[in-house]
């Protein structure tokens, strides 16, 4: 009987996958039709991530389409975008708007791969990490858009203490993100986000962590953490967590 063939000599045969048009991009991101600059930190900027991602626009879908959680629009376009991402090699699909939580379950059923529509999916995990007496500080773009039903869908009915703040009334953020002026003054928006976070924490002493609902807020996560001294979660922490589970690598420590 011949000795076992060393692994280095075994052929590494790669095989084409049915209907797959590309390879090496495990995370696909559905984006809305918007005119908002995407600095590093936003999911719409591929340099945000340490791994390859691909994008597909959900045609005709805006944040306004997702505001009414009881009768949201855009599902058909989001399903089409998700399927296109899967055909291009994505093995999981993420959303680039926190309000996409309204379609979490329908998209998960339709696409057949892991789906992470919104940073709000982290709410139950954060709450469990903090304990019963703590609250999660959620910062959204607009309280007029993010309603109680969005939060209920995110928590699947679990009891989560939430302290909510929004970027409404912040002129530089509003101009860039809500009004989609096409220009974003990074330093001024960052100052606004930090001030909103500081006010949220000072008024709610039980807040033990910050969660950005809005995908345009992660670029300022480091500055917010330095200002309030708390963990800061957002869509990038969710996507990074998903990637770490989807693409496991061998450990290379010493034993």
C-alpha positions as CSV (number, residue, x, y, z in Angstrom):
1,X,0.0,0.0,0.0
2,X,1.4,3.4,-1.0
3,X,2.0,6.1,1.6
4,X,-0.6,8.7,1.9
5,X,-0.2,11.5,-0.6
6,X,1.1,14.7,1.0
7,X,-1.5,17.5,1.0
8,X,0.8,19.7,-1.0
9,X,0.7,17.2,-3.9
10,X,-3.1,16.9,-4.0
11,X,-4.8,18.6,-6.9
12,X,-6.7,21.8,-6.0
13,X,-9.6,21.5,-8.4
14,X,-11.9,24.6,-8.7
15,X,-15.3,24.1,-10.2
16,X,-17.7,26.5,-11.7
17,X,-20.9,27.1,-9.9
18,X,-24.3,27.1,-11.6
19,X,-25.6,30.6,-12.4
20,X,-22.6,32.3,-10.6
21,X,-21.1,35.1,-12.7
22,X,-18.2,36.1,-10.4
23,X,-16.1,34.8,-7.5
24,X,-14.3,36.1,-4.4
25,X,-17.0,38.5,-3.2
26,X,-18.9,36.8,-0.4
27,X,-21.0,39.8,0.8
28,X,-23.4,41.5,-1.5
29,X,-25.0,44.8,-0.5
30,X,-28.3,46.1,-1.7
31,X,-28.3,49.9,-2.0
32,X,-31.0,52.4,-2.5
33,X,-31.3,55.0,-5.3
34,X,-29.8,58.0,-3.5
35,X,-27.5,60.9,-4.1
36,X,-25.4,60.8,-0.8
37,X,-21.6,60.8,-0.6
38,X,-20.2,57.6,0.8
39,X,-17.0,58.2,2.8
40,X,-15.1,55.2,4.2
41,X,-17.2,53.7,7.0
42,X,-20.4,53.7,5.0
43,X,-21.4,50.3,3.5
44,X,-21.7,52.0,0.1
45,X,-17.9,52.5,0.1
46,X,-16.1,49.2,-0.6
47,X,-12.9,50.4,1.2
48,X,-14.9,50.3,4.4
49,X,-14.4,46.5,4.5
50,X,-11.3,44.4,4.7
51,X,-12.9,41.9,2.3
52,X,-14.4,42.2,-1.1
53,X,-18.1,43.2,-1.5
54,X,-20.3,43.8,-4.5
55,X,-23.3,46.0,-5.0
56,X,-26.7,46.1,-6.6
57,X,-29.1,49.1,-6.7
58,X,-32.7,48.4,-5.7
59,X,-34.3,50.4,-8.5
60,X,-37.1,52.7,-7.5
61,X,-36.6,52.1,-3.7
62,X,-36.0,55.0,-1.4
63,X,-36.0,55.4,2.4
64,X,-39.5,56.8,2.0
65,X,-40.6,53.5,0.5
66,X,-39.7,51.8,3.8
67,X,-41.1,54.2,6.3
68,X,-44.6,52.7,6.7
69,X,-43.6,49.4,8.4
70,X,-47.2,48.1,8.1
71,X,-47.3,48.6,4.3
72,X,-43.8,49.0,3.0
73,X,-42.9,49.2,-0.6
74,X,-39.9,48.0,-2.7
75,X,-39.9,44.3,-1.9
76,X,-40.0,43.2,-5.5
77,X,-37.0,45.4,-6.4
78,X,-35.1,44.3,-3.3
79,X,-35.6,40.6,-4.1
80,X,-34.4,41.3,-7.7
81,X,-31.3,43.1,-6.4
82,X,-30.6,40.3,-3.9
83,X,-30.9,37.6,-6.6
84,X,-28.6,39.5,-8.8
85,X,-26.0,39.7,-6.1
86,X,-26.2,36.0,-5.5
87,X,-25.7,35.3,-9.2
88,X,-22.6,37.4,-9.0
89,X,-21.2,35.2,-6.2
90,X,-22.5,36.6,-3.0
91,X,-23.2,34.0,-0.3
92,X,-24.9,36.5,2.0
93,X,-26.8,39.7,1.3
94,X,-26.8,42.9,3.4
95,X,-28.9,46.1,3.3
96,X,-27.7,49.6,3.1
97,X,-30.5,51.3,4.9
98,X,-31.6,50.6,8.5
99,X,-35.3,50.8,7.4
100,X,-34.9,47.7,5.3
101,X,-35.7,45.8,8.5
102,X,-39.3,45.9,7.2
103,X,-38.4,43.3,4.6
104,X,-36.0,41.1,6.7
105,X,-38.2,38.0,6.8
106,X,-39.6,38.2,3.2
107,X,-36.1,38.6,1.8
108,X,-34.6,35.8,3.9
109,X,-37.4,33.5,2.6
110,X,-37.0,34.6,-1.0
111,X,-33.2,34.6,-1.3
112,X,-32.3,31.4,0.4
113,X,-29.0,32.8,1.8
114,X,-28.2,34.6,5.0
115,X,-29.7,38.1,4.9
116,X,-28.8,41.1,7.1
117,X,-31.0,44.0,6.1
118,X,-30.4,46.4,9.0
119,X,-28.0,47.2,11.9
120,X,-31.1,47.0,14.1
121,X,-30.9,43.2,14.0
122,X,-28.1,43.6,16.6
123,X,-30.5,45.1,19.2
124,X,-31.4,41.8,21.0
125,X,-27.7,40.8,21.1
126,X,-26.6,44.2,22.5
127,X,-29.4,44.1,25.1
128,X,-28.3,40.6,26.3
129,X,-24.7,41.8,26.5
130,X,-25.6,44.8,28.7
131,X,-28.1,43.2,31.2
132,X,-31.6,44.0,32.2
133,X,-31.0,47.4,33.8
134,X,-29.2,48.9,30.8
135,X,-30.6,50.6,27.7
136,X,-29.4,50.7,24.1
137,X,-28.9,54.2,22.7
138,X,-30.2,54.1,19.1
139,X,-29.3,57.0,16.8
140,X,-31.3,57.3,13.6
141,X,-31.5,59.8,10.8
142,X,-35.1,60.7,11.5
143,X,-37.6,59.7,14.2
144,X,-40.4,60.5,11.7
145,X,-39.2,57.5,9.6
146,X,-38.1,55.1,12.3
147,X,-41.2,53.9,14.1
148,X,-42.1,51.5,16.9
149,X,-43.0,48.8,14.3
150,X,-39.4,48.9,12.8
151,X,-38.0,48.3,16.3
152,X,-40.5,45.5,17.0
153,X,-39.5,43.8,13.8
154,X,-35.8,44.1,14.7
155,X,-36.3,42.6,18.2
156,X,-38.7,39.9,17.2
157,X,-40.9,41.0,20.1
158,X,-38.1,40.7,22.7
159,X,-38.1,43.3,25.5
160,X,-35.3,45.8,24.8
161,X,-34.9,49.1,26.6
162,X,-34.2,51.7,23.9
163,X,-33.2,55.3,24.3
164,X,-33.8,56.9,20.9
165,X,-32.1,60.0,19.4
166,X,-32.1,61.3,15.8
167,X,-30.1,63.6,13.6
168,X,-33.1,65.7,12.9
169,X,-32.4,69.4,13.4
170,X,-28.7,68.9,12.5
171,X,-28.3,71.2,9.5
172,X,-25.1,69.7,7.9
173,X,-26.3,66.1,8.3
174,X,-29.8,67.0,7.0
175,X,-28.4,68.7,3.9
176,X,-26.1,65.8,3.0
177,X,-28.3,62.8,3.9
178,X,-32.0,63.8,4.2
179,X,-32.0,66.5,1.5
180,X,-29.4,64.7,-0.6
181,X,-27.6,68.0,-1.6
182,X,-24.8,66.0,-3.1
183,X,-22.1,67.4,-0.8
184,X,-21.1,66.4,2.7
185,X,-18.9,68.4,5.1
186,X,-17.3,65.6,7.0
187,X,-15.9,67.5,10.0
188,X,-19.2,69.4,10.6
189,X,-21.3,66.4,10.3
190,X,-19.0,64.5,12.6
191,X,-19.3,67.3,15.2
192,X,-23.1,67.0,14.9
193,X,-23.1,63.3,15.4
194,X,-20.8,63.5,18.4
195,X,-23.1,66.1,20.0
196,X,-26.2,64.1,19.5
197,X,-24.5,61.1,21.1
198,X,-23.3,63.1,24.0
199,X,-26.7,64.5,24.6
200,X,-28.3,61.0,24.4
201,X,-25.9,59.6,27.0
202,X,-26.2,62.6,29.3
203,X,-30.0,62.4,29.3
204,X,-30.1,58.6,29.7
205,X,-27.6,57.4,32.2
206,X,-28.6,53.8,31.7
207,X,-27.4,53.7,28.1
208,X,-24.6,51.1,27.9
209,X,-24.0,51.0,24.2
210,X,-24.7,53.0,21.0
211,X,-26.3,51.6,17.9
212,X,-26.4,53.6,14.7
213,X,-29.6,52.8,12.7
214,X,-28.6,55.0,9.9
215,X,-25.9,53.6,7.5
216,X,-24.5,57.1,7.0
217,X,-23.3,57.3,10.6
218,X,-20.5,54.7,10.9
219,X,-17.8,57.0,9.6
220,X,-18.1,58.9,12.9
221,X,-18.2,55.8,15.2
222,X,-14.6,56.3,16.4
223,X,-15.2,59.9,17.3
224,X,-18.4,59.0,19.1
225,X,-16.7,56.3,21.1
226,X,-14.0,58.7,22.1
227,X,-16.6,61.2,23.2
228,X,-18.9,58.9,25.2
229,X,-16.7,55.9,26.1
230,X,-19.2,53.2,25.1
231,X,-19.3,50.4,22.6
232,X,-20.6,51.6,19.2
233,X,-22.5,49.2,16.9
234,X,-23.6,49.8,13.3
235,X,-24.1,48.1,10.0
236,X,-20.4,47.6,9.5
237,X,-20.1,45.6,12.8
238,X,-23.0,43.4,11.6
239,X,-21.5,42.8,8.2
240,X,-18.1,42.1,9.7
241,X,-19.7,39.6,12.1
242,X,-21.5,37.9,9.3
243,X,-18.3,37.7,7.2
244,X,-16.3,36.2,10.1
245,X,-18.9,33.3,10.3
246,X,-19.3,32.9,6.5
247,X,-15.5,32.7,5.7
248,X,-13.8,30.8,8.5
249,X,-10.0,30.7,8.3
250,X,-7.6,28.3,10.0
251,X,-6.0,29.5,13.2
252,X,-2.3,29.9,12.9
253,X,-1.2,30.2,16.5
254,X,1.5,28.1,18.3
255,X,0.8,25.0,20.3
